[in-house]
Amino acid sequence: MIGRILGLAIATVMGAVLYYVSRFWDWSLWPREGLFGVEALRPQGGLVGRWLRGTDLTEYELLSWAIGVFLVLSLLQWLFDLFKRKDG
């Protein structure tokens, strides 16, 4: 039971992180200086566009984000399945 709650919490946090990295994040929950003073973690989100700025992939920001989300969630599912087999 605790494993399921922990897995759900990890998946929820990962979903929030992936949403923050996307261009769809619209909330300003921390000051303009960035989260914990880190300027790269600005409150507007949209980090994928910022990372791709100046490259040929700038036009494909949404596609790059979607592929990244698919890969991260696939890895997370693989890890959950790996630990689930060990538990019983």
BELRAMO-V497825 format. One record per helix or strand of 3 or more residues. SS is the DSSP state (@ for helix, = for strand). FROM is the first residue (numbers start at 0). LEN is the number of residues. If there is no record, write none. Layout:
BEGIN
SS_FROM_LEN, SS_FROM_LEN
END
This chain:
BEGIN
@_1_20, @_34_3, @_46_6, @_57_30
END
